[in-house]
Amino acid sequence: MFRFASPAALTRSAGRDEAKIAKTLAGLTPGKPQDCIPRERMGETQGFPNTILYIEGRKKVWRNDVTGSCTGLANDDLMVVESTSGQLCRGDIVRTRSRLGGGILTSSCALGSFVPYSK
């Protein structure tokens, strides 16, 4: 049997996500949004249903507010990005796959613009 979260539970979860994002970006200044970023410089990724943070060292974080909702990111599912350029670009498709159960597709979304936050 499936259980659906109540609207209040979803609001609490979204509030926790925003608090985690704010904590990661604390002390950093946003810059001009960009359409693409180099994939090879990213060290860590933090995923939330509507936002992905790409962490490039201690002094730079790229925030990407996705189009659609990649709910699987909040569940620590595997993230697969379909890119034709070798970079991460606005419009690239992100699909999430369950770590359990043979990699079942759990959600998909499209990348938005990348906003750099730096010291």
N, C-alpha and C positions, 0 to 999 in steps of 0.2 A: 504494500500500500504506500502511495506517495503522500507526503505531507507538505503542504505549502506554507511558507512563512507568512505570518500576519503582516499587515502594513506597518504596524509599530515595530516589529522585529526588523523589517527591512530598513526602516528609518534609523534604528539604532546601529545596524551594521554599516550603513552608509556614513553615519557620523563617526564611527570608529575608523573607517577607511580614510576619511578626510583628516582626522587627527593624526594618523600615521603618515600620511602624505605631508602634512604641515610640519611634522617633526623632522622628516627627512630634508625638507627644503628650508628649515629654519636657518637664518643667518646668510642665506644665499639671495642674490638679486636676480630677478628675471631679465632676460635679454630679448632680442628680436626673434620671433618665430622663424624656423627654417623648414624647408620642404624635405630635406634629406640629411642624414648624418652617417658617418662612416661606422660600419658594423664592428670593425676589428678593435676599436678603442674602448668598447663598452666592457666593464668588468663585472657588473652585477645588474640584475633586473629585478624590480619589485613590481608585481602585478596586482591590480585591483580591478573590479568589474568594468569601470569606465576610464581608468587611467593606468598607464604603464610608466614607471620611472626607470630610465636607463642611467646607471651610475658610472661616471667616467672619473675614477679616482676620488680623492677626498674633497676636491674643490669644484667639481662640476657635476650637475645632474640635469638630464634632459627629461622634461615632462611631456608626455603625449596623451592627450585626451582623445580616446578612440571614438569612432563612429559606430554606433551599435553598442552591444554590451558583451564583453568577453567574461562571462560569469565564471568560467573555468579557471581564470587567473586567481581568483580568490580562494580556490580550492587546491592551489599548488599543482594544478594540472600542467602538463608539458606544453610549452608554447612553440608553435611552428609558424614562421613568417615566410610567406611566399613573396619573393622579391626577384625581379629580373635584372636589377642593376648592381648587385653586390653590396649595396648600401641599404639602409632602412629609409624608406621614403613614404611621404604622405600618400595614402591610397593603397599601400601594400596590405594584403590580407593576412590577418593573424587567425590561426585556428588553434584551439586548445584540445588536447587529447588526455584522457584519463591515464594516470600511471598504472592503474589497476584495470583488469578486464580487457586486456589486449589493445589498449590504446584507442578506445572508443571516442569519437568526436564529441566534445562536450559544449563547445560554443565557437563562434567566429565573429570577427569585427574587422574594421579597417582602421589603419593608422591615420591619425590627424597630423597637424603640424607639430614640430618639435620645438619646445620652448626651452632654451638653455637657462639654467640657474647656476650662478657662479659667485665666488667670493671676490 
